[in-house]
Structures are given as C-alpha cells and as structure tokens.
Amino acid sequence: MPNETWQPPPVLLTVDLVILTLRSAALHVLLIERGIEPHKGELALPGGFIADAGEDVFDAACRELREEANLDATGLHLEQLGAYGRPGRDPRGRIVSVAYLAIAPGLPEPEAGTDASAASWRPVEEFSSDHGRLAFDHRQILDDGLECARSKLEHTALATAFCAETFTLTELQRVYEAVWGFELDPRNFYRKVQAVPGFLTPVGPDRRPTKGRPARLFRAGPQRLLRPPMMRPLPLVRSENKR
C-alpha cells in the first residue's frame, strides 16, 4: 500500500545555454559574469529559471536568449542538449537544468541582462584544460555541448549552421577546423564534401577574391544526414621506442 503521507521533494527547473559561433575563424562560446550570488563575479553559461508553471521549457530557453544576450532564437540552430540534476550542483536547493545547444554564424556582441553583470564571447580553447573554470557544473555542460557539436559535424549537416546563407568551401573547411581543433588538407576536404550527395548546393555568381580565381559559392543542401559521414581525423599517438 503506498505511503499516503509521502510528498515529492521540491525541485526547481532552469535552462542553460551553450551558444557557439565563429569569430575570426575561431570557435567562441557566450559566457556571462554573474552579478548576484551564488558565484557572484564568476563566469557562467547564460540561463535562468522557468518563469512560471505555464512556460514551456523550449520557450524558456528562447526567452533567456533574449534576456541574457539580446539574441533571437529564430535565427539560430537550437536543440536540447541534456538534463543536469546532480544533487548539490546548485547551493540554492534541488535544481535541475535542461541545457540547450545554440549555433549561428556572425552573432553580434551580447548585451548582459537580468542576473548578469557582463556578457562576452570567449574562445573555447580557453576551456580546453582544467584552467577554464565556470560556475556551478557549467564546465561539464560546456564540454558536453562541444562534444555534441563535434560529433554532429561528422554525421549531419550542422557545419552549415555556422555559415552564412551562401559560403565557399574554404569557409566551410574553417568551420570543421575550428570545431574539431584540427587542420585539414584542402584537397582531401573538398573531395570528401562533394562526395556526400545532397550536402551542398552550388549557387552563383561566384565570389571573386582580391587575387586568384573566383571562389565557387554553395548553400546548405536538402540532406541533413551525411552518407558517407565526415569523420574527424584521429589524434596522433606518440610511440615510445622499446629497449
């Protein structure tokens, strides 16, 4: 017989946002400086509490994009990344966060709002080691968002979400290099990209550089899943000579 006196523990719900863009050919993430406790003065991902019981979680993510960084979700690739509910992750109580991954090209300078004292784009390479600290468990959320983006570049057309409506193959290659953290051989990259049916659609007229031949322009094609996939290069493993 169920215990009629049992009550579920109080749980609050928040949303957190991993917002990625390319700036000067380098992958950047949007971070805020918290203006209130807890973790006042520390860097964190933008986000906040669900406004009320009638607000959808996805709508809350879109609202936080506007309030925290003055960004419109309609121009971004926005998808749910995961849920984070480890006890003790937030000193204010039992709080579960639903994280979202947002991606778009050429995003503007952010404007801080609500509980943020500042907002800025930071190179993700600053957080490629244990030195890049974020408030709460936001470092884990950021790491998961980066790995999600890197993996999706292999099997989906997500790379085009970092590009403008039309782009060159060189610009697309820079996306893969920035997200994966590897330099790619141009000829091999061009061959692989154009071997995937429906990945890219050529458009005209070609863009003429300052010098050299005009660069051919493309836009995202109809195919969302890449077959064959664009696999990441394997990291080099140093071998030690055995005595």
N, C-alpha and C positions, 0 to 999 in steps of 0.2 A: 504494500500500500504506500503510495507516495507521501512524502512528508509535506503536509499542508502548510506548515509554518516556514518552509524554505523560501527564501527570496533571492532572486538572481543578484549578483554583485553589481553595483553601479559602474557602468562603463561609458566613457565619453568617446566620441568619434571625431577624428581630424582628417584632413587631407594634406599631403605633402607633395611637392612638385619638383621633379628633376627636369629642368628646362635646358636643352642643349642647342647650341648654334655654332656656326663657324665665323670666326673673326680673324682677319689677317692669316687665313689658311690654317688656323689652329682651333681645336675644339675647346669651347668655353661652356661653363655652366653658370646659371644665375644663382647668386647667393645673396642673402640679406645679413645685415648686422642687427642682432636682436636689441630692441630698445627697452625691453622690460625683462623682469625676472620670470622664469628661471633662465640661466645662461645669458644674462644681460651682457651686451658687448661682444658676444661670440658670434661666429659665422654659422649660418644655418640655411637649410633649404626653405624657400618660400612655402607658406601654407597656413592653415588655421583650422578652427573648429567649425563643425557643421552649424549653420546659422540657427536652425530650428528643426523640429521633428518632421516638418513637411518638405525639407530641402533634399533633393536627390544628391547622391554623392558626386556624380559627374558634374552636376550643376554647381556644387560647392567648389570643385576644382576650377571650373571656369571663372567663378566669382573671385576666388583667391588670385587667379592670374591677373584679373583686373585690379583688385585692391592692392596687391603686394608689388606688382611690377607694371601696371598700366598696359597689359598685353591682352589682345583679343584672341580668344581660343579658336575662333572660326578660321584664322589664318595659320594654324599650327597643326602638326600631326600630334594628336593627343590620345594616349592609350593607358589603360590601367596596368601598373607595374606589379603590385602585390600589396599584401596587408602585413602590418608590423604591430605585434601586440605583446612583446615580451614584458612580463611584469617588471616594474621598476624603470622602464625606459623613459618615463616622464615623472619628475618628482611631485607633480600636481595631483597624481592619482592614477587610477587604472584607465589608461588612454590607449586606444587602438587607432593607428593611422592607415588610411588607404592611400598608397602612393601612385602617382601618375607620371608618365614619361611624356614630355612635350618637346617637339623638334620643329624648327623652322629656319629658313635662311634669312640673313640680314636683319636680325631683330634689333630694335632701337635701344638706346640707353634706357635702362629701367628707372622707374620712379618709386622710391620707398613709400610704404603706406602702412596703416594700422599699427602693428607692434614692431615695425622695422624702423631703425634709425637711419639705415642706408641700404642701398641695393646696388650690386655691381656684377659685371661679367668677370669670371675668374677662369684662367686656363686650367683645364682638368689635369694637366701634368703637375700642377702644384699638389695634387692629391694622389699621386702615383706611388707614394711611400707613406710610412707611418707618421710623417711630419705634418701632413694635412689634416688638421683636427676640425671637426664640426660638432655642433651642439646635439644633444640627445643621441639617437642612433642614426643620425643623418648621414654619417660617413658610410654605413652599411647600405643605406638606401641609395646613395650616390653610386657606390660600387656596383650594386645590382642594376641600376639604370644604365651605367656604362656598358656592362657585360651584355645586357639585353640589346642595346643598340649595336654593339659589335657583332653579336650573333645574328641579329636580324639582317644586317648588311650581307651576310653570307647567303641567306635563303629567300630574302624578299627584296622588293624594290625600294626599301626605306631610304637608301642613299639619296634618291632624288628629292626627298623631303628637305634635305639640306641645301638644295639648289634653287635658283630662280626658275621661273616658268620655262625658259629656254637656257641651255647651257652647252658648253663644249665638253668633249671627252676629257680634256685636261682638267677642267673644273670638277668633273665627277671623280676623276682619279684623286684629286686633292681631298675630297670628302673621305674616300676609303683610307687614304694615308693618315688623315687627321684622327679619324675614329679608331682605326686599328693600331696606329702608332708604328707603322712600317712604311718604308719607301718601296714603291712598286715600279717594276720595269714597264715603261710606257707601251712598248710594242706588245708585250705579253698581256698587259691590262686591256688594251684596245681589242686584241684578238678575243679575249675571254668575254668582254662586254658584248661585242657584236655577235657572238656565237649563241647568246641567250635569246630565243625568239620572244618578241613582244616586250622586251625590257625597255628599249628606247625607240623613239620615233623620230626620224630625221625631219628637220624643218628648214626653211630658207627665209631670207637670204643668209649666206654665211657671214660670220663676223670677221672683219678684216683687222688683223693686228697691226701694230706700228710697223713691223718688218715681217717679211716672210709671206707664206701663203695664207689665204683666208682660212679661218678655223670653222669647221662644219658645226652647225648647231643642231641640238637634239632637245626633245622634251620627253617626259615620262611616258612610256608606252602603256598599253592596256594590261600587261601581265604583271600581277602582284607577286606571285611566287616564281622564283628563278629556277629554271631547269635547263642546263645544269647550274648548280649553285656557284657563287663566287667565294671560294674558300679562302680563309686567312692563311698567310704564309706561316709555316711552323717556325717557332723561335729557334735560333741557333743554340745548340748544346755543345759546350766545350768538352772535349775528350782529353783525359789525362793519360800520358804515356805510362804504361806499367813497366816497372823494373823487373 
